[in-house]
Amino acid sequence: MDSGTTTQLITVGATLGGVVLTLLTNTFVESRKLKATQRVEAQKRATDQANWLRDERVKAYAGLSTASEEAFQLIRSEFVELRKDRPGIEARWRERRNELRKAYNQVELFGTDEPRRRGKELWKAARNGVNGVFAELDAGEPLVRRESLDRVLTGISEAGERFLEACRADVQSTAEER
């Protein structure tokens, strides 16, 4: 082999080595860019999911609060007349109770631990309190006693306040985490 051929072989070898190194470097850089893009997209999806869940929680909390207020107003305004129109009032109560339960179920699905616990207390305060009033009438009580209604209304009111405090704490803590 003469020196010209050797020089050409060395030049070709160096050129091919440079091309291979460039390809490897480009592949490595593109791989890192792809991984970075995937991480950013995963973070965006996680943020979107967290925002969606927070919005659903807020809707569920507001729904239970509204349903409990409607139940409270029904009991306060109509239960004094329970002896006069028990079938009608009982039918309206069943509707309110169902709405209250549906709203509580939404809190159970989307809420965090403390609002779920407080929501259950609220649901039970309304349900058990009204069941107690009906039981008194079924036991022969001639009228709906004011003390019984006050006990039901106070139970709903106090449980509602505890529920709202838990909801506020939850929503404010998730807002601060952002």
C-alpha positions in Angstrom: 0.0 0.0 0.0 1.3 3.3 -0.8 1.1 6.4 1.4 -1.7 8.0 -0.7 -4.0 5.1 -0.2 -3.2 5.0 3.5 -4.0 8.6 3.8 -7.3 8.2 2.0 -8.3 5.2 4.2 -7.5 7.2 7.3 -9.5 10.1 6.0 -12.5 7.9 5.1 -12.3 6.2 8.5 -12.1 9.5 10.4 -15.1 10.8 8.4 -17.2 7.7 9.0 -16.2 7.8 12.7 -17.3 11.5 12.9 -20.6 10.7 11.1 -21.3 7.8 13.6 -20.5 10.0 16.6 -22.8 12.7 15.2 -25.6 10.2 14.8 -25.2 8.8 18.3 -25.1 12.3 19.8 -28.2 13.4 17.9 -30.0 10.2 18.9 -29.1 10.8 22.6 -30.1 14.5 22.5 -33.4 13.7 20.7 -34.1 10.9 23.3 -33.6 13.4 26.2 -35.8 16.0 24.5 -38.5 13.3 24.0 -38.3 12.3 27.7 -38.5 15.9 28.8 -41.5 16.5 26.7 -43.2 13.4 28.0 -42.5 14.5 31.6 -44.0 17.9 30.9 -47.1 16.3 29.4 -47.5 14.0 32.3 -47.2 16.9 34.7 -49.8 18.8 32.7 -52.2 15.8 32.8 -51.7 15.4 36.5 -52.4 19.1 37.1 -55.5 19.0 34.9 -56.7 15.9 36.8 -56.1 17.6 40.1 -58.0 20.7 39.0 -60.9 18.6 37.7 -61.1 16.7 41.0 -60.9 19.9 43.0 -63.8 21.4 40.9 -65.9 18.3 41.4 -65.2 18.4 45.1 -66.3 22.0 45.3 -69.5 21.2 43.4 -70.2 18.2 45.6 -69.7 20.3 48.8 -71.9 23.1 47.5 -74.6 20.5 46.5 -74.7 19.0 50.0 -74.8 22.4 51.6 -77.7 23.5 49.4 -79.6 20.2 49.9 -79.2 20.4 53.7 -80.4 24.0 53.7 -83.5 23.0 51.7 -84.2 20.1 54.1 -83.7 22.6 57.0 -86.2 25.0 55.5 -88.8 22.3 54.9 -88.6 21.0 58.4 -88.7 24.5 59.9 -91.6 25.7 57.8 -93.8 22.6 57.3 -93.2 20.1 60.1 -95.3 22.1 62.6 -98.3 21.2 60.5 -97.4 17.6 60.2 -100.5 16.3 62.0 -102.7 18.2 59.5 -101.1 17.0 56.3 -98.7 14.2 57.1 -98.9 12.4 53.7 -98.1 15.6 51.8 -95.4 16.7 54.1 -93.9 13.2 54.3 -93.8 13.0 50.5 -92.0 16.4 50.3 -89.6 15.2 53.0 -88.9 12.0 51.1 -87.9 14.2 48.0 -85.7 16.4 50.2 -84.2 13.3 51.9 -83.4 11.7 48.5 -81.8 15.0 47.3 -79.8 15.2 50.5 -78.6 11.6 50.1 -77.6 12.1 46.4 -75.7 15.2 47.4 -74.0 13.3 50.2 -73.1 10.5 47.8 -71.3 13.1 45.6 -69.3 14.2 48.6 -68.5 10.6 49.4 -67.2 10.1 45.8 -65.2 13.2 45.4 -64.5 14.6 48.9 -61.5 14.3 51.1 -61.7 12.4 54.4 -62.8 15.2 56.8 -65.6 16.6 54.6 -66.8 13.1 53.9 -67.0 12.4 57.7 -68.7 15.7 58.4 -71.1 15.2 55.4 -72.1 11.8 56.9 -72.8 13.5 60.2 -75.0 16.1 58.4 -76.9 13.4 56.5 -77.5 11.4 59.6 -78.6 14.4 61.7 -81.3 15.2 59.2 -82.4 11.6 58.6 -82.3 10.5 62.2 -83.9 13.7 63.5 -86.8 13.5 61.2 -87.2 9.8 61.8 -87.4 10.6 65.5 -90.2 13.2 64.9 -92.2 10.6 62.9 -91.6 8.0 65.6 -93.0 10.3 68.3 -96.2 10.9 66.2 -96.5 7.1 65.5 -96.2 6.5 69.3 -99.3 8.6 69.8 -97.9 12.1 70.4 -100.8 14.5 69.6 -98.6 17.2 68.2 -95.2 17.7 66.8 -93.3 19.0 69.9 -91.4 22.2 69.5 -88.4 20.7 71.4 -88.3 17.8 68.9 -88.2 20.2 65.9 -85.6 22.4 67.7 -83.4 19.3 68.3 -83.6 18.3 64.6 -82.9 21.8 63.4 -80.1 22.4 65.8 -78.6 19.0 64.8 -78.7 19.9 61.1 -77.4 23.4 61.7 -74.5 22.3 63.9 -73.6 19.4 61.6 -73.8 21.8 58.6 -71.4 24.3 60.2 -68.9 21.5 60.9 -69.3 20.3 57.3 -68.7 23.8 55.9 -65.6 24.3 58.1 -64.2 21.0 56.8 -65.0 22.0 53.2 -63.3 25.4 53.7 -60.2 23.8 55.1 -60.0 21.3 52.2 -60.6 23.9 49.5 -58.2 26.4 51.0 -55.5 23.8 51.5 -55.7 22.6 47.9 -55.6 26.2 46.7 -52.4 26.9 48.7 -50.8 23.8 47.2 -51.0 25.2 43.7 
